[in-house]
Amino acid sequence: MAQYELLLPKMGESVAEATVIKWLKQPGDMISLDDTLLEIATDKVDSEVPSPVAGKLIKQLYKEDDVVQVGAVIALIETDAAESKSAATEEKPAVAAQAPIAEVAAVIPGTEQLNDAPVPTEVTAGSDRFYSPLVKSIAAQEQISVTELDQITGSGADGRLTKDDLLNYIQNGRKSTGAVLANRVQNQPAAEAPANNTPVAAPVAAAKSGSAQPVVSVSGADEIIEMDRMGKIIADHMVMSKQTSAHVTSFVEADVTNMVLWRERVKKNFEKRENEKITFTPIFIEAVSKAIKDFPMINVSVNGTKIIKKKDINIGMAAALPSGNLIVPVIKNADQLNLVGLTKSVNDLANRARGSKLKPDETQGGTFTLTNVGSFGNVMGTPIINQPQVAILAVGTIKKKPAVLETEYGDVIAIRHMMFLSLSYDHRVVNGALGGTFVRRVADYLENWDINREI
């Protein structure tokens, strides 16, 4: 018999660690090839870790809720000598065999907040020590300088500072709002905070943090429902985004009659030829991509006092999950895809999002987000910015309305297909002229749709 060391597989370029959610196999259990051993959670998605070998689980090296570095040994499996291989030779097959996503944790708003949140320069500069994006995000929220970070003892590999190290330091050594933030990030009930503290994370914690928040009374007939892990992340991201960006929303009503009639004309032949249904979403994404090229300063992020202008146009699209939550898969380099390519990408990502089969990298790297509130019958919305982006566009439902048309014979009233576009943008770096002109340009591309366009 031989022992096989199971490593935590790599889950994406920017994912350095994961939290053990639940062990599905216990020491002594027999394991078949590709059996799921445990569920893990990152800042982006939840995943299942399969076994690349058959044998018996003899030891779990981490407990539930432990944070594990990518590449660390997480379990020991006893195998037959003939089947046994070294951990090094099995590393790549283990990654390749990674199971589909179990649950998605990237949500609107703030899909990228914990990994890519804008942080002050002093948190990242002047130190040779490596800090993960999550650690830097928490440090930025708590206004912890790089000098102070360097003095915190790390328990990770090679003395690396982990999230838990920083949260423990905040709870035990700093008189700030850290206790609230720590409890929220660790998905535990928030502790009582001093009355003069400012709430940072979730509304639940905020209600306890000061007299400015209303006191919630509960009667015997009321039902108390604990937020699930995704719900807590949603709450944190919403509050964090509102605290980070100065939100402003501009609205435009667009006449999309030509676009609607064109889609109605081509959808049957398109589905027959491409085996794909064409929705309005790829059309919206094409218009947004064109408008971003016209106004590239909408495709930026903010890091302290620095504006980072993005070269790539990566459009995140909100997709509803069966649980009622939202996930934002990202179409990379959307401006380089034609309408057929956009349609296939949109359908593929949406289907796999609903089936919890997205890969971690497919929810990262977005530079602009589109959300379709019209799919819920809403005419317009005021979406919250998906940090660290600076703008998000909501498209409302398309409704037939009477509208005034200018003709060579004078004004006439006609029945037209109308919709509202609403753009929320970060007023720190996007002024009203840029935000208003950008959403107007998107509407122009939709209104001037070529009804004779071939696809």
Solvent accessible surface area in square Angstrom, and as a share of the most:
residue,aa,sasa,rsa
1,M,150,0.67
2,A,31,0.24
3,Q,109,0.49
4,Y,4,0.02
5,E,77,0.35
6,L,1,0.00
7,L,28,0.14
8,L,1,0.00
9,P,3,0.02
10,K,102,0.43
11,M,8,0.03
12,G,7,0.07
13,E,153,0.68
14,S,50,0.32
15,V,13,0.07
16,A,32,0.24
17,E,24,0.11
18,A,3,0.02
19,T,34,0.20
20,V,1,0.00
21,I,52,0.26
22,K,103,0.44
23,W,11,0.04
24,L,70,0.35
25,K,50,0.21
26,Q,89,0.40
27,P,72,0.45
28,G,47,0.45
29,D,53,0.27
30,M,137,0.61
31,I,7,0.03
32,S,65,0.42
33,L,109,0.54
34,D,83,0.43
35,D,42,0.22
36,T,33,0.19
37,L,0,0.00
38,L,0,0.00
39,E,43,0.19
40,I,2,0.01
41,A,8,0.06
42,T,11,0.06
43,D,35,0.18
44,K,2,0.01
45,V,0,0.00
46,D,3,0.02
47,S,1,0.01
48,E,45,0.20
49,V,2,0.01
50,P,8,0.05
51,S,0,0.00
52,P,16,0.10
53,V,10,0.06
54,A,37,0.28
55,G,13,0.12
56,K,70,0.29
57,L,0,0.00
58,I,52,0.27
59,K,105,0.45
60,Q,45,0.20
61,L,65,0.33
62,Y,60,0.23
63,K,151,0.64
64,E,83,0.37
65,D,110,0.57
66,D,42,0.22
67,V,28,0.16
68,V,2,0.01
69,Q,25,0.11
70,V,44,0.25
71,G,35,0.33
72,A,24,0.18
73,V,42,0.24
74,I,0,0.00
75,A,0,0.00
76,L,31,0.16
77,I,0,0.00
78,E,47,0.21
79,T,1,0.00
80,D,72,0.37
81,A,71,0.55
82,A,104,0.81
83,E,90,0.40
84,S,32,0.21
85,K,118,0.50
86,S,63,0.41
87,A,19,0.15
88,A,86,0.66
89,T,88,0.51
90,E,12,0.05
91,E,50,0.22
92,K,166,0.70
93,P,62,0.39
94,A,9,0.07
95,V,49,0.28
96,A,91,0.71
97,A,43,0.33
98,Q,41,0.18
99,A,17,0.14
100,P,76,0.48
101,I,9,0.04
102,A,39,0.31
103,E,62,0.28
104,V,1,0.01
105,A,0,0.00
106,A,0,0.00
107,V,1,0.00
108,I,23,0.12
109,P,1,0.01
110,G,0,0.00
111,T,3,0.02
112,E,3,0.01
113,Q,1,0.01
114,L,24,0.12
115,N,14,0.07
116,D,65,0.34
117,A,12,0.09
118,P,28,0.17
119,V,11,0.06
120,P,42,0.26
121,T,59,0.34
122,E,97,0.44
123,V,3,0.02
124,T,58,0.34
125,A,46,0.36
126,G,82,0.78
127,S,30,0.19
128,D,157,0.81
129,R,64,0.23
130,F,123,0.51
131,Y,13,0.05
132,S,5,0.04
133,P,42,0.26
134,L,13,0.06
135,V,0,0.00
136,K,49,0.21
137,S,2,0.02
138,I,3,0.02
139,A,0,0.00
140,A,17,0.13
141,Q,57,0.25
142,E,8,0.04
143,Q,159,0.71
144,I,1,0.01
145,S,46,0.30
146,V,21,0.12
147,T,85,0.49
148,E,40,0.18
149,L,0,0.00
150,D,62,0.32
151,Q,139,0.62
152,I,13,0.07
153,T,119,0.69
154,G,14,0.14
155,S,89,0.58
156,G,17,0.16
157,A,64,0.49
158,D,156,0.81
159,G,37,0.36
160,R,35,0.13
161,L,0,0.00
162,T,10,0.06
163,K,23,0.10
164,D,42,0.22
165,D,20,0.10
166,L,0,0.00
167,L,0,0.00
168,N,69,0.36
169,Y,63,0.24
170,I,2,0.01
171,Q,70,0.31
172,N,130,0.67
173,G,54,0.52
174,R,56,0.20
175,K,208,0.88
176,S,36,0.23
177,T,23,0.13
178,G,0,0.00
179,A,36,0.28
180,V,2,0.01
181,L,4,0.02
182,A,0,0.00
183,N,10,0.05
184,R,10,0.03
185,V,26,0.15
186,Q,47,0.21
187,N,49,0.25
188,Q,92,0.41
189,P,109,0.68
190,A,11,0.08
191,A,51,0.40
192,E,139,0.63
193,A,16,0.12
194,P,83,0.52
195,A,84,0.65
196,N,137,0.70
197,N,32,0.17
198,T,93,0.54
199,P,33,0.21
200,V,21,0.12
201,A,4,0.03
202,A,0,0.00
203,P,72,0.46
204,V,72,0.42
205,A,1,0.01
206,A,13,0.10
207,A,38,0.29
208,K,86,0.37
209,S,1,0.01
210,G,20,0.19
211,S,113,0.73
212,A,99,0.77
213,Q,64,0.28
214,P,98,0.62
215,V,142,0.82
216,V,114,0.65
217,S,102,0.66
218,V,86,0.49
219,S,65,0.42
220,G,89,0.85
221,A,101,0.79
222,D,78,0.40
223,E,143,0.64
224,I,142,0.72
225,I,136,0.69
226,E,124,0.56
227,M,68,0.30
228,D,84,0.44
229,R,53,0.19
230,M,3,0.01
231,G,19,0.18
232,K,17,0.07
233,I,20,0.10
234,I,27,0.14
235,A,9,0.07
236,D,15,0.08
237,H,3,0.01
238,M,80,0.36
239,V,37,0.21
240,M,10,0.04
241,S,0,0.00
242,K,108,0.46
243,Q,96,0.42
244,T,30,0.18
245,S,7,0.05
246,A,49,0.38
247,H,44,0.20
248,V,47,0.27
249,T,37,0.21
250,S,25,0.16
251,F,88,0.37
252,V,20,0.12
253,E,66,0.29
254,A,0,0.00
255,D,25,0.13
256,V,0,0.00
257,T,9,0.05
258,N,51,0.26
259,M,0,0.00
260,V,23,0.13
261,L,82,0.41
262,W,0,0.00
263,R,51,0.19
264,E,99,0.45
265,R,121,0.44
266,V,12,0.07
267,K,59,0.25
268,K,157,0.66
269,N,110,0.57
270,F,2,0.01
271,E,70,0.32
272,K,180,0.76
273,R,136,0.49
274,E,40,0.18
275,N,133,0.68
276,E,45,0.20
277,K,136,0.57
278,I,3,0.02
279,T,52,0.30
280,F,45,0.19
281,T,26,0.15
282,P,0,0.00
283,I,0,0.00
284,F,6,0.03
285,I,0,0.00
286,E,18,0.08
287,A,3,0.03
288,V,0,0.00
289,S,4,0.03
290,K,86,0.37
291,A,0,0.00
292,I,2,0.01
293,K,124,0.53
294,D,58,0.30
295,F,39,0.16
296,P,54,0.34
297,M,80,0.36
298,I,0,0.00
299,N,3,0.01
300,V,2,0.01
301,S,7,0.05
302,V,9,0.05
303,N,41,0.21
304,G,37,0.35
305,T,139,0.81
306,K,115,0.49
307,I,83,0.42
308,I,75,0.38
309,K,121,0.51
310,K,75,0.32
311,K,195,0.83
312,D,66,0.34
313,I,11,0.06
314,N,14,0.07
315,I,0,0.00
316,G,0,0.00
317,M,8,0.03
318,A,25,0.20
319,A,8,0.06
320,A,44,0.34
321,L,17,0.08
322,P,113,0.71
323,S,84,0.54
324,G,65,0.63
325,N,27,0.14
326,L,45,0.22
327,I,0,0.00
328,V,1,0.01
329,P,0,0.00
330,V,7,0.04
331,I,5,0.03
332,K,86,0.36
333,N,50,0.26
334,A,1,0.01
335,D,43,0.22
336,Q,136,0.60
337,L,65,0.32
338,N,101,0.52
339,L,3,0.01
340,V,31,0.18
341,G,20,0.19
342,L,1,0.01
343,T,0,0.00
344,K,83,0.35
345,S,31,0.20
346,V,8,0.05
347,N,22,0.11
348,D,66,0.34
349,L,13,0.07
350,A,14,0.11
351,N,86,0.44
352,R,56,0.20
353,A,0,0.00
354,R,119,0.43
355,G,41,0.39
356,S,31,0.20
357,K,110,0.47
358,L,0,0.00
359,K,130,0.55
360,P,7,0.05
361,D,57,0.30
362,E,36,0.16
363,T,0,0.00
364,Q,17,0.08
365,G,37,0.36
366,G,9,0.09
367,T,8,0.05
368,F,0,0.00
369,T,0,0.00
370,L,4,0.02
371,T,11,0.06
372,N,46,0.23
373,V,24,0.14
374,G,13,0.13
375,S,78,0.50
376,F,120,0.50
377,G,54,0.52
378,N,68,0.35
379,V,65,0.37
380,M,75,0.34
381,G,17,0.17
382,T,91,0.53
383,P,18,0.11
384,I,39,0.20
385,I,0,0.00
386,N,2,0.01
387,Q,2,0.01
388,P,18,0.12
389,Q,6,0.03
390,V,1,0.01
391,A,0,0.00
392,I,0,0.00
393,L,0,0.00
394,A,1,0.01
395,V,1,0.00
396,G,4,0.04
397,T,31,0.18
398,I,43,0.22
399,K,95,0.40
400,K,141,0.60
401,K,62,0.26
402,P,97,0.61
403,A,19,0.15
404,V,102,0.59
405,L,49,0.24
406,E,155,0.70
407,T,61,0.36
408,E,152,0.68
409,Y,193,0.74
410,G,34,0.33
411,D,101,0.52
412,V,66,0.38
413,I,132,0.67
414,A,29,0.22
415,I,115,0.59
416,R,54,0.20
417,H,31,0.14
418,M,24,0.11
419,M,3,0.01
420,F,47,0.19
421,L,0,0.00
422,S,0,0.00
423,L,0,0.00
424,S,1,0.01
425,Y,3,0.01
426,D,0,0.00
427,H,83,0.37
428,R,109,0.40
429,V,40,0.23
430,V,1,0.00
431,N,85,0.44
432,G,37,0.36
433,A,74,0.57
434,L,33,0.16
435,G,0,0.00
436,G,24,0.23
437,T,59,0.34
438,F,0,0.00
439,V,0,0.00
440,R,86,0.31
441,R,80,0.29
442,V,1,0.01
443,A,0,0.00
444,D,44,0.23
445,Y,68,0.26
446,L,1,0.00
447,E,52,0.23
448,N,119,0.61
449,W,17,0.06
450,D,80,0.42
451,I,62,0.31
452,N,111,0.57
453,R,67,0.24
454,E,146,0.66
455,I,44,0.22
